Amino acid sequence: MVGVLIRMKLRLLSHGLRGVARAITLIGGVLGGLIAAGFSVFLMNIDLLGAPVPGYDLTAGIFAGWTLGWVLGPIFVAGSDETLQPEHFRLLPVSPRKLAVGLLVAAVVGVPAVASLLAFGGLVLRASADGLVPALVAIVGVLAQLAFVLTLSRVVVGALGDVLRSRRGQDLGVLLAACVGLLVLPLQYVLNSVSAGLVLGFPPELGAVLRWLPPGWAPAAVAASVRGDWLTVVAGLGGLVALTLALAQVWAILLRRRMTRPSVGLRGADVRAGNGLLQRFLPSGPVGAVAAKEVRTWWRDPRRRAVLLPALVIGLVLPLVLSSVNPAAGMVAPAGGLLVVGFAALNAGNLYGFDGTALWHILVQPDAARADIRGRQLGWLVYVAPVALLAVLVLPAVTGRPQAYPYVLALLPALLGGGAGLLVILSVFAPFPVAPQRGNPFAGSGNPGCAKVLLQLVIGLLLVVAAVPPGLLLLGGALSGNAVLTWLALPAGIGSGVLFGWWWGALAARRLAERGPELLAAVRT
């Protein structure tokens, strides 16, 4: 069973690499994974070069960082690798437990898992400096740690997806996704402590905490083997294996629920009741019709909720929590509205991937591309703009930084327009298929995870381009102390947002009209 699933995944991945763009993203992902893994291995062994930091404590911190990456990655980029979708095996005589084991083992085949294995392998290299026995213990610990992060990621993504597929759990799912996303805060603390520890020494309290957390059990077991403390070795490795097995059981339960329980994603009565109010604020004609459809679809489709709602909540909460934890980061707190726009644009730039083969309805209608693009831009703005504007108006006052008003008010319209333009640009120039609507909302449906990350980097760079005109005026006003120049950035930001939103939308409409069949082929699942 496991061998069959691995061969199936390899075949699907090889078929998905057709085309120069996908090959480039894969190569970029491989290089990025190798760089991250190599840097991790270097840090794990830096104490051998004389750095004032305990090697195994630092290794525990690095393991914790990679573990949080496996948990946060699918939520921030909505790209959990599901090349093999469980729904495809629903009619086969395979038990959910057996299928869960097979899918977990097959998950090792992929760039993120291989990069993680190489990074965790730094523990073996570090342990080999202490003898053969610690190296053997480290090999077992590395394999157990890899199985742990793979299983933990599947459980977290599966649990959030299970909640978001139900009607009652929609609001709770947003809070859960936001809470999981805020786990980036302990990661920031670990990174700050590690960077300071490389120069000043590793805090012993942090090392003790990391050794007690599951990602630190493997390094703690290796360190115990050096001391001859075999009880700690057995407890560390055995506890990690037992926790992984328990998570695998939870994953099997979630898998059974996913394959047997239908998805309920519509809010028929609520949506129908809000149609009249919605139509009052949207333009008449084809653009307004598409925008109304988009507004309803963003809330009905659990896959879309999975990318939009956590981005809105995390964008609002993250700067507030960061400023409360670290007063030096207080300048970030008023920028919550800007982060909302950035996260929402980064996550949602695959509109036609959500539609799948339903795209053909647009292609067979003459001159439908422009109305479809403009309506999709407007539908995205209906959700993002009010939240971002409210945050920009409230956060500078409640955080005690009213001097930030000209900056956030000038940058917000530029980012809103740029985000609306980039949303459709990416949807037509770099589409990829996503999981079916009844699948896991956080699934990437076989799309290489590195591809989504690279697309987000492109979006981020272009959002900076949209913010350049008001940013230059703000910079000039800050350097010269000219308040008039600073407030002139507000109309400049509005003009920049309108320009980039209209320009990039026109480019997307032309691309959709000219390359519609190729786009349809790219989003087929």
Helices and strands as residue ranges (DSSP letters): H 2-16, H 20-44, G 46-49, H 55-77, G 86-89, H 96-106, H 111-120, H 122-128, H 132-164, H 170-181, H 184-200, H 204-212, G 214-216, H 217-227, H 230-260, H 268-281, H 286-300, H 302-325, G 327-335, H 336-348, H 351-355, G 356-359, H 360-363, H 369-398, G 402-404, H 405-429, H 449-466, H 468-480, H 483-487, H 489-514, H 516-522
